[in-house]
Amino acid sequence: SFAHGSASRVARRARGSERSNAKLTVDVLHAAGALPAAAAAPEGDYKHAAPFDEALHQLNNATRPISEDDVVTLCALVRRLAMLAGDDADLWKALVLTVVRRRFHSRSPEARADAKSEAEDEAALGDGERLIFYVAFVVILHLLREDGHHGLAAKAASVLCSLAPLAGGSRDTCTLLELAAYDALQSTGLNQQRAAHGHAAALAAAAIAFSSDAALQAHPPLLQLVEGAAATLDSDLQLVRAPASDAAASGGSLMSTLHTFVPHNDRGSSKGESHRKLAQCIAEMLVWSRSRAAGEAEGFARGLAALRTLEPSAAASAAAAAAASAGALAGGGGARSS
C-alpha cells in the first residue's frame, strides 16, 4: 500500500546521511509515526526518571524538522518518551507540557490575549515549533491504535486537541483535524481502499461509513476536534448574523479564523498517491454535519439524512476490512518490535 511504501522510503532516508527539503505531507508524517522507536532504552531503565528526563531534554531542544529523516528521528524520540512514561501520569504531563510549550508563541490567541502591550507583542515575534506539535500528535494517535486506547495516551491526545486553538490558533485545530481524519481512515482500511480502487470509490465508502455517530465515537480525538470546530463555526455565524446593535453591546467580538483553514474538499488531489484529499473531504463532512448551520440548510440536511440510510456494498466492506486487518497486523508488529 502507499502507506507501507511511504514508511519504507522514510526509513531508508533515516538510515542514510542525505538530507532533503522534501514536502512533509500528512502521508509522510503518518508513515513516520507508524515506525517503531529506533533506539529503546534497556528494560531496567523504564522505571527510572533519569532516562525520561534526558529524552525530554532532547525534545525540548529539538530543532524544527526539515526533512523526512528528521521526522523519523522526532517520531522515535516521542515514542521513546511515551514508553518511558508508561503509566506515570506526572511523566505524561511533563511530555504534553513540553510539546505545548514548544508550540506556544507570542502571536497565539492566548498569548495575544495576555499581552501587556502591543509593543511587547511585536518585540517577540515567532510562529512556534508547529511541526513538532503535529508530529507528537501523530505519534500519540498511532500509540492509541497500537495499545488499545491507553488511558494516559488518550488523555494526552485530548489535552493537545483542547490546547491547539489556544497555543496555535485555528490553523493548528484544522491541521490536527486532517491528521486525525487521516488516522481514522487508515485504521478502517479506507486509505488502502483508495490506493486499490481510486478516490471516488473510497470517498463513497468513507462518507457512508462516517455518516453514523458510532463510527466517529470510535475515534475520540477526531470526535473532539470535529465538535470543537463545529461549535466555533456556529459561534462565528452567530456573530455575522447578529444585528449591529448586538455587536456593539458585546464589545465588538471578532470571528475566529477557522473559516480560512477549515477542511475543504478542494484541498489535495484525487489522482495522486497522497490520501490528503480523502481526509479533507471526510473532515469537512464531519464538521459541517455537526454544526447547527447544517440543519438550517435544507438541501444539506436532506442529503445527510439520505446518506445515513445507505450501506456500503459487501465488496467495499470486505475490501476495507481486509485492508484494516492488514494494517493492524503491520502496526502490531511494529509496536512489538519497539
C-alpha positions in Angstrom: 0.0 0.0 0.0 1.0 3.6 -0.3 1.3 4.0 3.5 3.7 1.0 3.7 5.7 2.3 0.7 5.9 5.7 2.4 7.2 4.1 5.6 9.8 2.2 3.7 11.0 5.4 1.9 11.1 7.3 5.2 13.0 4.5 6.9 15.6 4.4 4.1 16.1 8.2 4.4 16.6 7.8 8.2 19.4 5.2 7.6 21.2 7.4 5.1 23.0 10.6 5.6 21.4 12.5 2.7 19.2 15.4 3.8 16.5 17.0 1.7 13.8 19.6 1.9 11.1 17.1 0.9 7.5 18.2 1.4 6.4 16.8 4.8 2.8 15.8 3.8 0.2 14.2 6.0 1.2 10.8 4.4 4.9 11.3 5.4 4.0 12.2 9.0 1.8 9.2 9.4 4.2 6.8 7.7 7.0 8.0 10.1 4.6 7.9 13.1 3.9 4.2 12.4 7.6 3.2 12.6 8.9 1.7 15.9 11.3 3.6 18.0 14.8 3.2 16.7 16.6 3.0 20.0 14.6 1.9 23.0 16.1 2.1 26.5 17.2 -1.1 28.3 14.3 -2.8 30.0 15.6 -1.9 33.5 15.7 1.8 32.8 12.0 2.2 32.2 11.1 2.6 35.8 13.6 5.5 36.5 13.1 9.1 35.8 16.7 9.9 34.6 16.3 8.3 31.1 13.0 10.1 30.7 14.5 13.4 31.8 17.3 13.0 29.2 14.8 12.2 26.4 12.6 15.1 27.5 15.6 17.4 27.3 16.3 16.3 23.8 12.7 17.1 22.8 12.9 20.5 24.5 15.9 21.3 22.4 15.0 19.6 19.1 15.2 21.8 16.0 12.3 22.0 13.6 12.2 19.0 11.2 13.1 20.0 7.7 13.4 16.5 6.1 11.8 13.1 6.3 14.8 11.7 8.3 14.3 14.5 10.8 10.6 13.5 11.2 11.6 9.8 11.7 14.1 10.8 14.4 11.5 13.0 16.1 8.8 10.3 16.0 11.2 7.8 17.6 12.0 10.3 20.3 8.3 10.9 21.1 7.7 7.1 21.1 10.6 6.6 23.5 9.2 9.2 25.8 5.8 7.5 25.8 7.4 4.2 26.6 9.5 5.7 29.4 6.4 7.5 30.8 4.5 4.2 31.0 1.6 4.5 33.5 3.1 7.5 35.3 0.7 10.4 34.9 3.3 13.0 36.0 5.7 12.0 33.3 2.9 12.1 30.7 2.0 15.6 31.9 5.7 16.7 31.5 5.7 15.3 28.0 2.5 17.1 27.0 3.5 20.4 28.6 6.9 20.3 26.8 5.1 19.7 23.4 2.7 22.6 24.1 5.4 24.9 25.3 7.4 24.3 22.1 4.3 25.2 20.1 3.2 28.3 22.1 4.3 31.6 20.6 3.8 35.3 21.1 1.1 35.6 18.4 -1.0 32.7 19.5 -4.6 33.6 20.6 -3.8 33.0 24.3 -0.6 35.0 24.2 -2.2 37.9 22.4 -5.0 38.0 25.0 -2.4 38.2 27.8 0.0 40.6 26.1 0.6 43.7 28.3 1.1 45.9 25.3 1.2 45.9 21.5 4.9 46.9 21.6 5.7 43.9 23.8 3.8 41.7 21.5 5.6 42.9 18.4 9.0 42.6 20.1 8.8 38.8 20.4 7.5 37.6 17.0 7.7 33.9 16.3 5.4 31.2 15.0 6.5 28.4 17.4 7.5 24.9 16.6 4.4 23.9 14.7 5.7 20.7 13.1 6.9 19.3 16.4 3.4 19.7 17.8 1.9 17.9 14.8 4.4 15.1 14.9 3.8 14.5 18.6 0.1 14.3 18.0 0.5 11.8 15.1 2.7 9.5 17.3 0.1 9.6 20.1 -2.6 8.7 17.5 -0.6 5.6 16.5 0.0 4.7 20.1 -3.7 4.8 20.7 -4.3 2.3 17.9 -1.4 0.0 18.8 -2.0 -0.1 22.6 -5.8 -0.3 22.6 -6.6 3.3 23.7 -4.0 3.5 26.5 -5.7 5.7 29.2 -2.9 8.3 29.6 -2.1 8.5 25.9 -5.9 9.1 25.3 -5.8 11.9 27.9 -2.7 13.4 26.2 -4.3 13.4 22.8 -7.4 15.1 24.4 -5.3 17.8 26.0 -3.4 18.5 22.7 -6.8 18.8 21.0 -8.1 21.2 23.6 -5.0 23.4 23.7 -4.4 23.6 19.9 -6.7 26.6 19.4 -5.1 28.5 22.3 -1.4 27.6 21.6 -1.5 27.8 17.8 -4.9 29.1 16.7 -7.4 27.9 14.0 -4.6 26.6 11.7 -3.5 24.1 14.3 -7.0 23.0 15.0 -7.6 22.3 11.4 -4.3 20.6 10.9 -5.0 18.2 13.8 -8.4 17.6 12.2 -6.7 16.5 9.0 -4.2 14.3 10.9 -7.0 12.7 13.0 -9.2 12.1 10.0 -6.3 10.5 8.1 -5.6 8.2 11.1 -9.3 7.2 11.2 -9.3 6.4 7.5 -6.1 4.5 7.8 -7.3 2.4 10.7 -10.5 1.5 8.9 -8.8 0.5 5.7 -10.3 3.3 3.6 -6.9 4.8 2.7 -5.9 1.4 1.5 -9.1 1.1 -0.4 -8.4 4.4 -2.1 -5.0 3.1 -3.2 -6.5 0.0 -4.7 -9.8 1.3 -6.2 -9.4 5.0 -6.6 -10.5 8.2 -4.9 -14.2 8.2 -5.9 -14.8 4.6 -4.6 -13.0 5.3 -1.3 -14.8 8.6 -0.8 -18.2 7.0 -1.3 -17.4 4.2 1.2 -15.9 6.6 3.7 -18.8 9.1 3.5 -21.2 6.2 4.2 -19.1 4.7 6.9 -18.5 8.0 8.8 -22.1 9.3 8.4 -23.0 7.3 11.5 -22.3 8.6 15.0 -21.0 5.2 16.1 -18.1 5.4 13.6 -17.0 8.7 14.9 -17.3 7.7 18.5 -14.6 5.0 17.8 -12.1 7.8 17.2 -12.2 10.2 20.3 -9.6 12.7 19.2 -11.3 13.2 15.9 -14.7 13.5 17.6 -13.4 16.1 20.0 -11.8 18.2 17.2 -14.9 17.9 15.0 -17.3 19.0 17.7 -15.0 21.9 18.7 -14.7 23.1 15.1 -18.4 22.9 14.6 -19.1 24.9 17.7 -16.7 27.6 16.6 -18.2 27.9 13.2 -21.7 28.2 14.7 -20.4 30.9 17.0 -18.8 32.7 14.1 -22.0 32.6 12.1 -24.0 33.9 15.0 -21.6 36.9 15.2 -22.0 37.5 11.4 -25.8 37.4 11.6 -26.2 39.4 14.8 -27.6 43.0 14.4 -25.0 45.8 14.6 -26.5 46.9 17.9 -25.8 43.5 19.4 -22.2 43.6 18.1 -21.7 47.0 19.8 -23.1 45.7 23.1 -20.8 42.7 23.1 -17.8 44.9 22.8 -17.1 44.2 19.2 -16.4 40.5 19.4 -14.5 39.2 16.4 -14.9 36.0 14.4 -12.3 33.3 14.6 -10.2 32.5 11.5 -11.4 28.9 11.4 -13.3 29.5 8.1 -9.9 30.2 6.5 -8.4 26.8 7.5 -11.4 24.5 7.9 -11.1 21.3 5.9 -12.3 21.6 2.3 -12.9 19.0 -0.5 -10.8 21.1 -2.9 -7.6 20.5 -1.0 -5.3 17.7 -2.3 -5.5 15.7 -5.5 -8.0 12.9 -6.3 -5.5 11.4 -8.7 -2.2 11.5 -6.8 -0.9 8.9 -4.3 -1.5 11.1 -1.3 -4.6 10.5 0.7 -4.9 14.1 1.9 -7.9 14.9 -0.3 -9.9 11.9 1.2 -9.0 13.1 4.7 -10.1 16.7 3.9 -13.4 15.6 2.3 -14.4 13.5 5.3 -13.2 16.0 7.8 -15.3 18.7 6.0 -18.4 16.5 6.0 -18.0 15.7 9.7 -17.5 19.3 10.9 -20.4 20.7 9.0 -22.7 17.8 9.8 -22.2 18.5 13.5 -23.0 22.2 13.2 -26.3 23.9 13.7 -25.9 25.5 10.3 -26.2 22.1 8.7 -29.8 21.8 10.0 -30.6 25.2 8.6 -29.5 24.3 5.1 -32.4 22.2 3.8 -30.5 20.6 0.9 -27.5 19.6 3.1 -29.7 18.2 5.9 -31.7 16.2 3.4 -28.6 14.8 1.7 -27.0 13.9 5.1 -30.2 12.1 6.2 -30.2 10.2 2.9 -26.5 9.3 3.3 -27.2 7.9 6.7 -29.7 5.4 5.3 -27.1 3.9 2.9 -25.0 0.9 3.5 -21.6 0.2 1.8 -21.6 -2.6 -0.7 -20.5 -6.0 0.5 -17.4 -5.9 -1.7 -16.4 -2.5 -0.4 -16.9 -3.6 3.2 -14.8 -6.7 2.7 -12.0 -4.7 1.0 -11.9 -2.2 3.8 -12.0 -4.9 6.5 -9.1 -6.8 4.8 -7.1 -3.6 4.4 -7.7 -2.6 8.0 -6.7 -6.1 9.2 -3.5 -6.0 7.2 -2.7 -2.5 8.5 -3.3 -3.7 12.1 -1.0 -6.7 11.7 1.7 -4.5 10.3 1.2 -1.9 13.1 1.2 -4.6 15.8 4.4 -6.0 14.5 6.0 -2.5 14.7 4.7 -1.9 18.2 6.1 -5.2 19.5 9.5 -4.6 18.0 9.6 -1.2 19.7 
